[in-house]
Amino acid sequence: MALTISPRELVAVAEASERPGLLSCHPSWERVPLGAIADVLNGFAFKSHSFNHAGDGLPLIRIRDVSRGTTETYYSGAYESQYLVKSGDIIVGMDGDFRVATWRGPAALLNQRVCKLTIRDKGYYDPRFLVLVLQGYLDAIEAATSSVTVKHLSSRSVQEIPLPLPPLAEQHRIVEELEDRLSRLDAATHSLVTTELRLSSLRASLLVSAQRVNKTVDGWTSSTIGELAAVGTGATPLKSRSDYYVGGTVPWVTSSLLNAPLITKSDKYITDLAVQETSANVYPAGTILVAMYGEGKTRGKSAELDFPAAINQACAAIVLHPEYEFRRPWIKLTLEAQYERLRRLSSGGVQPNLNLGLIKRIEIPLPPPAEQDALLAQVDAWSTGTHRLRAATKSLQARGAHLRKSVMERAFMGKLVPQDPADETASALLDRIHAAREAQGGKPKRAVRRPRKAVTADAPPPPPVSSTPSSIDAVQQELPL
């Protein structure tokens, strides 16, 4: 669903609270609607049958690519030049998380549910200031947007955002000061993230090393998951059957919960009737689950059930035969170590996946019980130390995020840099913006409905055209975000 309150009303409520935070505006500044200083161009619904991951054509910016700054999707069909995005352009994701970013990748095409913002005159508004200030307003809009499934941001809401308008020279000073401070914060945060990633890999790396040694150590054998366990999966009961869900008491686990090594609770439940009438089998506590689907990092993850539960079809359930139950901790650790290998084994096109056959064929190195226990103890010792380090890293990251927000709030309150009486006043700047708008008829520039000539992805791209949303009609079968 979309926003039911105007951005101006949102800002008024924040200001009335006397704690507007990132929506602050110094009393000497003015406010200006985003649409008065920038054009908003909605992305185009490119046909998904021309999508590929082979580098054929031009890169395609989809919603998930806004925050990542890169894309793995290419489009090989014809396109219109106005939908080209070049490095340095400002883009906004309009579904799910509303994010703003400066595109730093190569020339790419603007897909649907992503929009491009183009400052009409940098003599009125600094594009860098726009990127810095806008996220706070997008966060406020997202928080106020009701949703049953995915939240949607409209280009009209974007155009109506009442941005703070400091004098242009003060905008430049704020940007320079923020870029200096935030770059240092970002460098520190990057170092912490790198440290955390290294900590996360230590446990698996230790086991991988041990597994390599087994090839030269007497007494080690190997087996497969299919030989050591019964392997099954689950199902998703029909959503249209309310009696499968309403009043349900049977925990129902989906692959989204497999990012933790131990699943201690479920956020979804189904009824006994659903279990009886579908293939949503209930698996016992101690079952090891492996995520078979997932576009992000979930696919290939493994976790142990801490309670009996049914699962959906995106999970493989590994129930060890009783005589091998003592090896469960070792098998869990082995699956963790093989995470990257499992992802490489995934088959399929746009959304690769594992299957039960692949899971059954996973090879498990088996040391003698005494060596297995010694290796597990060594890994547990490493885990205790890395857990403490990870907790300290998380705490420092939280402090960094708080400091970043505090610096941004001071900037938009007008307290980060000194004000200069010699600057053109914000009111005079606003008058110039209004005059320029009136000279254009008081309306944003309109995109041409159809350019004179469409081009293909392998043709030299013409210069992008800055414009407001086009009314071109198109239908796209969108792939998963």
Beta strands, then each sheet from edge to edge (+ up, - down):
strand 1: 30-33
strand 2: 38-42
strand 3: 51-52
strand 4: 58-61
strand 5: 74-75
strand 6: 78-79
strand 7: 84-85
strand 8: 90-93
strand 9: 100-102
strand 10: 108-110
strand 11: 114-119
strand 12: 162-165
strand 13: 221-224
strand 14: 229-233
strand 15: 250-253
strand 16: 262-263
strand 17: 269-270
strand 18: 282-283
strand 19: 288-291
strand 20: 302-305
strand 21: 309-311
strand 22: 315-320
strand 23: 363-366
strand 24: 455-456
sheet 1: 1+ 12-
sheet 2: 2+ 11- 8+ 9-
sheet 3: 3+ 5- 4+ 10+ 7-
sheet 4: 6+ 24-
sheet 5: 13+ 23-
sheet 6: 14+ 22- 19+ 20- 16-
sheet 7: 17+ 15- 21- 18+
end
